Amino acid sequence: MKIIPTNIPDVIILEPKVFGDSRGFFFESFNQLAFSKATGLDVQFVQDNHSRSAKGVLRGLHYQIQHPQGKLVRVTHGRVFDVAVDIRRSSPTFGQWEGVELNAENHRQLWVPAGFAHGFVVLSDSADFLYKTTDYYAPEYERCIAWNDPAIDINWQYDGEPQLSGKDKQGLLLKDAELFA
Ligand SMILES: Cc1cn([C@H]2C[C@H](O)[C@@H](COP(=O)(O)OP(=O)(O)O[C@H]3O[C@@H](C)C(=O)[C@@H](O)[C@H]3O)O2)c(=O)[nH]c1=O
């Protein structure tokens, strides 16, 4: 597994070793020991999620104020532009965002620690988005930051009009959001 740093030290890109042959390919999509050794992180995952979205769908920017979730995210069909925003007030990278294209060809995964808001926009006709979380879904504690918050100013790598769900349309601005210490 190859570890690729990003501009935010705690957000990392992982590239698994892919074994290709005449049948197709194989790779370990997750291995707890390899993940811990490669990242130096001692986190356990408790939930796997899978969503499918059409082109232009933007899900996010989501986080939980209690039971914050670390997320290890990947795409198994299509392409997305995936974004993490540091919302830990005490962090030197508070308010900064990091974005990376995840797709079924590059097999890249993004580690988004607890304390970050997360979202993605679908670039292909559709995309299957799979992710592991380090704590359980707690809807009563889920919050959303506006995808287009001018204080964060994310360059979404998508030139269309994003399709938002009701809750994503109501995302708070960073200055109004309930954030982490
Ligand atoms: C996230 C989630 C949703 N659900 C249910 C609630 C709802 O009825 C339906 C769809 O939920 P949502 O619209 O919240 O799904 P979605 O907008 O895909 O929410 C996800 O967005 C991405 C960007 C994230 O970062 C995730 O943490 C999560 O917030 O699925 C679960 O049962 N468990 C879960 O873990």
The ligand as an SDF file (V2000), in Angstrom:
LIG
                    3D

 35 37  0  0  0  0  0  0  0  0999 V2000
  -25.2480    7.9140    6.4800 C   0  0  0  0  0  0  0  0  0  0  0  0
  -26.3390    6.9320    6.8190 C   0  0  0  0  0  0  0  0  0  0  0  0
  -27.6320    7.0840    6.3390 C   0  0  0  0  0  0  0  0  0  0  0  0
  -28.5880    6.1780    6.6480 N   0  0  0  0  0  0  0  0  0  0  0  0
  -29.9560    6.3650    6.1150 C   0  0  0  0  0  0  0  0  0  0  0  0
  -30.6060    7.6900    6.5020 C   0  0  0  0  0  0  0  0  0  0  0  0
  -31.4220    8.0710    5.3000 C   0  0  0  0  0  0  0  0  0  0  0  0
  -32.7210    7.5000    5.3970 O   0  0  0  0  0  0  0  0  0  0  0  0
  -30.7100    7.4150    4.1060 C   0  0  0  0  0  0  0  0  0  0  0  0
  -29.8670    8.3920    3.3110 C   0  0  0  0  0  0  0  0  0  0  0  0
  -29.0410    9.0590    4.2520 O   0  0  0  0  0  0  0  0  0  0  0  0
  -28.2770   10.3830    3.8320 P   0  0  0  0  0  0  0  0  0  0  0  0
  -29.1010   11.1790    2.8700 O   0  0  0  0  0  0  0  0  0  0  0  0
  -27.8070   11.0400    5.1130 O   0  0  0  0  0  0  0  0  0  0  0  0
  -26.9820    9.7830    3.0440 O   0  0  0  0  0  0  0  0  0  0  0  0
  -25.7580   10.6250    2.5410 P   0  0  0  0  0  0  0  0  0  0  0  0
  -26.1770   11.9880    2.1060 O   0  0  0  0  0  0  0  0  0  0  0  0
  -25.0530    9.7620    1.5860 O   0  0  0  0  0  0  0  0  0  0  0  0
  -24.8830   10.8010    3.8670 O   0  0  0  0  0  0  0  0  0  0  0  0
  -23.4850   10.5810    3.8040 C   0  0  0  0  0  0  0  0  0  0  0  0
  -22.9020   11.6430    3.0770 O   0  0  0  0  0  0  0  0  0  0  0  0
  -21.4630   11.5360    2.9860 C   0  0  0  0  0  0  0  0  0  0  0  0
  -20.9110   12.7280    2.2210 C   0  0  0  0  0  0  0  0  0  0  0  0
  -20.8290   11.3880    4.3210 C   0  0  0  0  0  0  0  0  0  0  0  0
  -19.7780   11.9740    4.6210 O   0  0  0  0  0  0  0  0  0  0  0  0
  -21.4410   10.3870    5.2440 C   0  0  0  0  0  0  0  0  0  0  0  0
  -20.9310   10.5040    6.5570 O   0  0  0  0  0  0  0  0  0  0  0  0
  -22.9520   10.5160    5.2530 C   0  0  0  0  0  0  0  0  0  0  0  0
  -23.3250   11.7220    5.9280 O   0  0  0  0  0  0  0  0  0  0  0  0
  -29.8400    6.4160    4.6840 O   0  0  0  0  0  0  0  0  0  0  0  0
  -28.3310    5.0830    7.4540 C   0  0  0  0  0  0  0  0  0  0  0  0
  -29.2260    4.2700    7.7350 O   0  0  0  0  0  0  0  0  0  0  0  0
  -27.0550    4.9130    7.9600 N   0  0  0  0  0  0  0  0  0  0  0  0
  -26.0590    5.7980    7.6710 C   0  0  0  0  0  0  0  0  0  0  0  0
  -24.8970    5.5870    8.1330 O   0  0  0  0  0  0  0  0  0  0  0  0
  1  2  1  0
  2  3  2  0
  2 34  1  0
  3  4  1  0
  4  5  1  0
  4 31  1  0
  5  6  1  0
  5 30  1  0
  6  7  1  0
  7  8  1  0
  7  9  1  0
  9 10  1  0
  9 30  1  0
 10 11  1  0
 11 12  1  0
 12 13  2  0
 12 14  1  0
 12 15  1  0
 15 16  1  0
 16 17  2  0
 16 18  1  0
 16 19  1  0
 19 20  1  0
 20 21  1  0
 20 28  1  0
 21 22  1  0
 22 23  1  0
 22 24  1  0
 24 25  2  0
 24 26  1  0
 26 27  1  0
 26 28  1  0
 28 29  1  0
 31 32  2  0
 31 33  1  0
 33 34  1  0
 34 35  2  0
M  END
$$$$
